[in-house]
Amino acid sequence: MSFWLFKSEPNVISFQSLWDKLPADEEWHGIRNYGARNNMRLMQLGERGFFYHSNVGKEVVGIVEVTRLSQQDSKTDDPRWDCVCFRPVAKLQRPVTLEMCKVQPGLEKMVLINNSRLSVQPVSAEEWRIICDLGGVGA
């Protein structure tokens, strides 16, 4: 099983807005970066990802689960762009900020720290465990 991180500006889509829509799934459309698209193409049903508020907050705030495999983004006719669906499954008890990640042993190689512009990125199993611990949720 792989782990992921999805980034969104909270004024565009916040984790709370997803939570308020439960049990509905969210189509993660609008990704126009080949690296992020390729990451979505690797995702399997049931895999989990962190939900990260970018720009405002700069913090991991929740956990989502992939509910639909990558397919054509419904917001474009351009066949190059895919999206997955996911739904929120847990709120972190404590947000985990980017600054916390930067100084936390074991997170030095995390994509979030080294390629902060990538909107859909992989997370290693060890990084997943560390952030879950910092956030007060079970891995």
Secondary structure, DSSP 8 states (H G I E B T S, - for coil): --EEEEEE-TTTS-HHHHHHHTT--EE------HHHHHHHHH--TT-EEEEEETTTT-EEEEEEEEEEEEEE-TT-S-TT-EEEEEEEEEEEEEEEEHHHHHHSTT-TT-HHHH-TT-SEEEE-HHHHHHHHHHHTS--
